[in-house]
Amino acid sequence: MVKSDFLSNSLTDNNKLKFTELSSKNVHILNIEKLQFDQNGLILGVVQDWLDGTILMVAWMNREAIEITMITGQGHYWSRSRKKLWHKGGTSGHFQIVKGIRHDCDADVLLISVEQQGDIACHTGTRSCFSSNNYELTATKNYTARADVCTELAKTIVQRRNFPETGSYTNKLLEGGDNRILKKIGEESVEFVMACKDKNNDDIIGEAADLIFHIQVALAHHQVKWHDVLRTLSDRREVKRRLW
């Protein structure tokens, strides 16, 4: 069970003992009476990736779904059409390992941070249920949420690695292997350092973006996942020495 902030009170009898065990494991238990369920006893849950913040899906939860989610550490929700609980991934294997649950200022929406197994949350087979761009207040095609842009960049680089495209700069780097990739990282690192020394913020931003891109190319070349880098950063944040 992952240590996090969870919501609990007025539990069903079968779950009281299990929540006592959670408390003994130093899991933070919050008062479920804070939650504002609707007239049907439901509350909306917004599910996001715990590392990059991508919104994966939304689902309804009742009190029991919240309790079971906390006890098992996996996402459980309420189906309004079938009128029963459902275990995310119970059929597909795309389980959601719950890292934390928070409610908004009105306590009528839950934000559920999860580690999505299989990187597929939507029943259509995509990572997110919000993959389509139906309306955009921007001239940019395929708009990507800022919090998720590095993850999307990493996926694009991996796609280029697996399915090369003629004229792609990424593929030229990958074809050159470590010699070409690491040389570029060295060059971009120096340019970033010089931009910092010159105290030119525009240059610092541009060189930082270039450096991150080339580091991601190196990660893809060595079959290292960007999410694993984010995971390590998250782990370091939790250590007692407080690296952050």
N, C-alpha and C positions, 0 to 999 in steps of 0.2 A: 504494500500500500504506500502510495506517495504522500509525503507530508505536504499539506497545503491548507488553504482556508476552505472549509466546507460548511455547509449549512445544515443544522439539525436541531430539532426539538419536536415534541409531540410525536414521537416515533411510533410506528406500529409495534405491537408487542414483540413480534418475532425479531425485530431489528434492534431492540434496546440493548441486549447483551453485547451484540456485535459493535455497537457504537461505544459502549464502555471500553471494549478492547481497543478501539481506535484512539480513544482519549489516553489510554495508557501508553500508546505508541507516540504520543506527543503530536498528534494531528490536531490542528486548530479547529474547534467546533464552534460554529456560530448559530445564532438563534433562528430557526426556520420560521418563527412567527413574524419575523421582519418581512417576509415575502408577501407580496400582494397577488394572490392567486385570483383568476377571473371567476365568473359565476359558475364555470364548469370545473373548478378546482385545478386549473391548468396555469402554467406560466411558460413564457417563451424562452427557449435557450438558444443563444447565438454561439455557435461552436467555431473556435479559431485554432489555428496551429500555434502551439506553445512557444515555438522558436521564432518564426518570422511574422506572426500575427495575421496570416492569411485567413479570411473568413471562409470556412469550409462549408457550412450548412446551417440551417436553423431547424429546430424541432421543438415540439411541445413536451413538457414534463409535468407530472403530478407529484404529489408528496412521495409516493412510493418509488417512483422513478428516481427521484433525487436520492432517497435513502439507499436504494440498491446501487446506484452509481457510486456513492461514497463508500459503501461496504466492499464492493468488488473492485473499485478503481477503474471500471470501464463504463463507457457511455451507455445508459439505458434511457429510453424515451417512451412517450405515450402516443400511440397511433389513434388519431381521432376517427379515422375511417373504419378501422378494425376494432376500435374500442378495447385495446389491450396494450400491455407493455411490449416493447421490442428492444432487443439487445443489438446495438449497432455492430455489424460484423458477424452476428451469429450465424448467418447463412453464407456470406461472401468471404469471411475471414478478415475483413477490413475493420478490425476492432479499433476503438478509440481509447487509448490509455489516458485517463484523466489526470491532469497535473494540477488543476485548481479550478475553483468556481467562485465567481464574484457576482454581486447584484448591483444594479445601477442605483442612482440616487433616489429613485422612487420605489425601488425594490420590486418592480414588476417585470423585469427582464434579467435573465442570467447570462453571464459571459463565461463560457466553459472552455478552458484551455486544454488542448489534447495533443497527444502524440499519435498521429494518424498512421495506422498500420497499412502497408501496401501503398501509401500515398494516394489513396482513392477514397473520397468521402461521398461522392455523388453516385446515385444508382445508375447514372448513364455511363459511368466508367471514368469520369474526369476527377481531378483532384478536388475541385470545388464545385458546388452547385451554382456558383456565380461566375461561370466561365464565359458567358456570352456578354457582348457589349450591345445592349439594346438602345442605350441613349447616352451620349457623351457631350459634356460641355467643354469640348476640347477638339482641336483640329487633328490631334495625334491619333493615329489608328492604333488599335490594340492597346488601349490605355491600360497601364498596370499600376495598381495601388503602390504608393511610394514605399510602404513598409515591406512590400513583397518584391521589389524590383531586383534585389540581389539574388533572390531565389530564382526568379524567372530568368535572369541572366545566366545563372549556373545551368539551368535546364536547357537554355538555348545552346550553350557551349557543348553540353553533353550530346545534344541532338546533332550538332555539326560534326562531332567526333564520330557518332554512330552512322550518320547519313551525310557524308561530305557534299558540299555544294561548290560548284566551279566559281572561282573568283572570291571565295570567302577568305577574309583575312584570318579568321579563327582557324580555318583549315590549313592555311599556310604555316601558321605557328605550330599547329599540331603535327604537321608533316615534318617540320624541322626538328621535332623532338626536344629533349632537354637543352641541347645546345642553343637553339634559336629562342626557346621560351625563356630560359633562365637569363640569357643575354638581355632580352627585353625587360625582364623584371629588374635586372641590375641598372639598366638605363633609366627606367621609370622611377626607380628608387632614388637615384641621384637627382633626377629632375624634381622630384617631390621635395627632397631635402633643400635644394637650391631655392625652390619657390618659398619654402618656409623661412629660409634665411633672408630672402628678399622682402618678406612680409607682404606679399601680394596675395590677397585672399582668393581672387579669381583664379590665379595660377595654382594656388594650393588645392582648390576644389577640383580643377581640371586634372591635375597630376595625380591626386588621390584617386579619382575615378579611373584613370588609366592604370594605375598600379593595382587597384582591386580587380579590374578586368583581367590583367595578365596573370595575377595570382590565381584567379579562378581557372584560367586556361591550364596552368600548371597542375592544379588540383584535378581537373578532368583528365589530363594526360596520365596522371598517376592513379586514376580510378578512386580518388578521394571525394566523398560527397560534401557539398557545401553545408548541408544540414549537420554533418558531424562536426564541422568547425563551429557552427552556432551552438551545438550541444556542449562542446568543450568550453566555450565562453560562458555558457549558463552554469556549467559545473564549477568553474573557477569563481563565479560570483558567490557560490554557496559555501566555499571553504572558509574555515575559521579565520584564516589569515586575512580575509577580505581583500582579495586582489583588486577589486574594483573600488 
